Amino acid sequence: WCDICKVWTGGHIQQILKHKNGRMHIDHEAKMLSDARERETTRQKEEQSLKDELAAIERAAAAAMAKDEAAARSSSAAASVG
């Protein structure tokens, strides 16, 4: 059985070697490797996009928290003055 081509190759070593050196197997193997590289590239781009999005959310949250803390400090200072 050839996992790349999804065909039975027979049980003899000569049949297996003939299949592995054949055009169909070589073409299927090249396509499989090309597809694997493309999937990996896509996965890495999606992972980087997710990391960038999370970083932007964290920056926005930190800015909002700093703004809230500043507002709380100014309101508590106004309350102690009055």
Backbone as JSON, one array per atom type, in Angstrom:
{
  "sequence": "WCDICKVWTGGHIQQILKHKNGRMHIDHEAKMLSDARERETTRQKEEQSLKDELAAIERAAAAAMAKDEAAARSSSAAASVG",
  "N": [[0.85, -1.2, 0.0], [0.57, 2.16, -0.86], [0.8, 5.07, 0.81], [0.93, 7.63, -0.13], [0.0, 7.66, -2.82], [-2.3, 6.23, -2.54], [-2.77, 3.59, -3.44], [-2.57, 0.05, -4.1], [0.52, -1.57, -4.04], [1.49, -4.08, -4.3], [3.21, -6.96, -2.97], [5.86, -7.46, -3.42], [9.29, -6.53, -3.45], [10.38, -5.55, -5.82], [8.12, -4.63, -7.22], [7.31, -2.61, -5.53], [9.53, -0.88, -5.6], [9.46, -0.23, -8.34], [7.06, 1.17, -8.43], [7.61, 3.32, -6.66], [9.57, 4.68, -8.08], [8.21, 5.53, -10.24], [6.45, 7.82, -12.44], [3.86, 8.71, -11.61], [3.88, 8.31, -8.79], [6.01, 9.96, -8.02], [5.04, 12.47, -8.85], [2.71, 12.67, -7.23], [3.92, 12.65, -4.71], [5.42, 15.03, -4.79], [3.32, 16.88, -4.99], [2.02, 16.39, -2.56], [3.99, 17.21, -0.71], [4.21, 19.91, -1.43], [1.62, 20.82, -0.82], [1.66, 20.38, 1.94], [3.61, 22.21, 2.76], [2.32, 24.58, 2.06], [0.04, 24.48, 3.72], [1.33, 24.68, 6.21], [2.49, 27.22, 6.03], [0.17, 28.79, 5.88], [-0.94, 28.17, 8.38], [0.99, 29.28, 10.08], [0.76, 32.0, 9.4], [-1.87, 32.52, 10.25], [-1.58, 32.03, 12.98], [0.24, 34.07, 13.68], [-1.34, 36.27, 13.09], [-3.35, 35.98, 14.99], [-1.82, 36.31, 17.34], [-1.02, 39.0, 16.98], [-3.51, 40.26, 17.06], [-4.35, 39.65, 19.69], [-2.35, 41.02, 21.1], [-2.98, 43.66, 20.42], [-5.49, 43.88, 21.63], [-4.74, 43.58, 24.31], [-3.13, 45.87, 24.6], [-5.07, 47.88, 24.26], [-6.73, 47.31, 26.43], [-4.97, 47.81, 28.56], [-4.56, 50.55, 28.19], [-7.15, 51.51, 28.63], [-7.48, 50.75, 31.29], [-5.5, 52.32, 32.53], [-6.54, 54.83, 32.0], [-8.94, 54.69, 33.47], [-7.88, 54.4, 36.05], [-6.59, 56.85, 36.33], [-8.78, 58.56, 36.22], [-10.12, 57.74, 38.52], [-8.28, 58.48, 40.48], [-8.28, 61.28, 40.15], [-10.92, 61.88, 40.8], [-11.03, 61.04, 43.45], [-9.22, 62.76, 44.58], [-10.51, 65.18, 44.2], [-12.7, 64.81, 45.84], [-11.53, 64.72, 48.37], [-10.6, 67.28, 48.61], [-12.87, 68.81, 48.67]],
  "CA": [[0.0, 0.0, 0.0], [1.3, 3.44, -0.91], [-0.01, 6.1, 1.48], [0.96, 8.86, -0.92], [-0.84, 7.51, -4.0], [-3.51, 5.51, -2.15], [-2.92, 2.43, -4.31], [-1.84, -1.14, -3.69], [1.72, -1.73, -4.86], [1.89, -5.48, -4.32], [4.05, -7.25, -1.83], [7.25, -7.74, -3.79], [10.17, -5.36, -3.4], [10.54, -5.02, -7.18], [6.92, -3.87, -7.54], [7.34, -1.41, -4.69], [10.55, 0.01, -6.17], [8.98, 0.26, -9.63], [6.04, 2.18, -8.14], [8.24, 4.51, -6.06], [10.35, 5.37, -9.1], [7.31, 5.88, -11.33], [6.04, 9.23, -12.59], [2.68, 8.98, -10.81], [4.27, 8.41, -7.39], [6.85, 11.16, -7.87], [4.15, 13.64, -8.95], [1.88, 12.71, -6.02], [4.78, 13.01, -3.59], [5.72, 16.46, -4.91], [2.09, 17.62, -4.65], [1.79, 16.23, -1.13], [4.94, 18.07, -0.01], [3.83, 21.29, -1.72], [0.42, 21.1, -0.02], [2.05, 20.43, 3.35], [4.29, 23.5, 2.97], [1.3, 25.63, 1.97], [-0.74, 24.42, 4.97], [2.17, 25.17, 7.31], [2.59, 28.67, 5.86], [-1.14, 29.34, 6.26], [-1.08, 28.02, 9.83], [1.86, 30.26, 10.72], [0.17, 33.33, 9.2], [-3.04, 32.62, 11.14], [-1.07, 32.11, 14.35], [0.8, 35.41, 13.86], [-2.47, 37.19, 13.09], [-3.98, 35.84, 16.3], [-0.93, 36.95, 18.32], [-1.11, 40.45, 16.78], [-4.82, 40.69, 17.54], [-4.34, 39.59, 21.14], [-1.5, 42.1, 21.58], [-3.74, 44.9, 20.27], [-6.52, 43.86, 22.67], [-4.07, 43.83, 25.58], [-2.75, 47.3, 24.64], [-6.3, 48.66, 24.46], [-7.16, 47.08, 27.81], [-4.04, 48.52, 29.44], [-4.84, 51.99, 28.05], [-8.43, 51.78, 29.31], [-7.26, 50.62, 32.72], [-4.75, 53.5, 32.96], [-7.49, 55.95, 31.96], [-9.84, 54.52, 34.6], [-7.13, 54.68, 37.28], [-6.37, 58.3, 36.39], [-10.08, 59.17, 36.55], [-10.4, 57.42, 39.92], [-7.4, 59.32, 41.3], [-8.71, 62.67, 40.1], [-12.18, 62.02, 41.53], [-10.77, 60.91, 44.88], [-8.53, 63.99, 45.0], [-11.54, 66.24, 44.24], [-13.55, 64.53, 46.99], [-10.81, 65.05, 49.61], [-10.45, 68.72, 48.66], [-14.18, 69.41, 48.93]],
  "C": [[0.88, 1.24, 0.0], [0.38, 4.5, -0.32], [-0.07, 7.39, 0.67], [-0.03, 8.78, -2.08], [-2.18, 6.84, -3.72], [-3.8, 4.36, -3.12], [-2.15, 1.25, -3.71], [-0.64, -1.3, -4.61], [2.13, -3.19, -5.0], [2.87, -5.72, -3.2], [5.52, -7.46, -2.15], [8.06, -6.46, -3.86], [10.34, -4.74, -4.79], [9.32, -4.18, -7.59], [6.89, -2.56, -6.77], [8.34, -0.41, -5.26], [10.1, 0.6, -7.5], [7.94, 1.36, -9.4], [6.69, 3.46, -7.62], [9.06, 5.31, -7.06], [9.5, 5.82, -10.28], [6.88, 7.34, -11.28], [4.86, 9.58, -11.67], [3.05, 9.19, -9.33], [5.09, 9.68, -7.15], [6.0, 12.43, -7.91], [3.28, 13.78, -7.71], [2.7, 13.14, -4.8], [5.12, 14.49, -3.6], [4.5, 17.3, -4.54], [1.82, 17.56, -3.16], [2.71, 17.16, -0.33], [4.6, 19.55, -0.22], [2.62, 21.7, -0.88], [0.76, 21.23, 1.46], [2.75, 21.76, 3.66], [3.28, 24.64, 2.96], [0.44, 25.65, 3.24], [0.05, 24.99, 6.14], [2.3, 26.7, 7.24], [1.28, 29.35, 6.29], [-1.32, 29.28, 7.77], [-0.23, 29.06, 10.56], [1.31, 31.68, 10.57], [-1.03, 33.53, 10.12], [-2.6, 32.76, 12.59], [-0.51, 33.5, 14.63], [-0.32, 36.45, 13.91], [-3.18, 37.17, 14.44], [-3.14, 36.52, 17.38], [-1.01, 38.47, 18.21], [-2.43, 40.99, 17.32], [-4.88, 40.68, 19.06], [-3.49, 40.71, 21.74], [-2.24, 43.44, 21.5], [-4.83, 44.99, 21.34], [-5.9, 44.16, 24.03], [-3.63, 45.29, 25.71], [-3.96, 48.18, 24.91], [-6.8, 48.51, 25.89], [-6.26, 47.82, 28.79], [-4.29, 50.03, 29.38], [-6.14, 52.35, 28.77], [-8.27, 51.71, 30.81], [-6.5, 51.84, 33.26], [-5.67, 54.72, 32.99], [-8.45, 55.88, 33.16], [-9.14, 54.83, 35.93], [-6.89, 56.18, 37.43], [-7.67, 59.01, 36.77], [-10.42, 58.92, 38.02], [-9.54, 58.28, 40.84], [-7.87, 60.77, 41.31], [-10.04, 62.87, 40.85], [-11.98, 61.89, 43.02], [-10.04, 62.16, 45.4], [-9.54, 65.14, 45.1], [-12.43, 66.04, 45.46], [-12.84, 64.91, 48.3], [-10.61, 66.56, 49.74], [-11.76, 69.37, 49.11], [-14.71, 69.07, 50.22]]
}
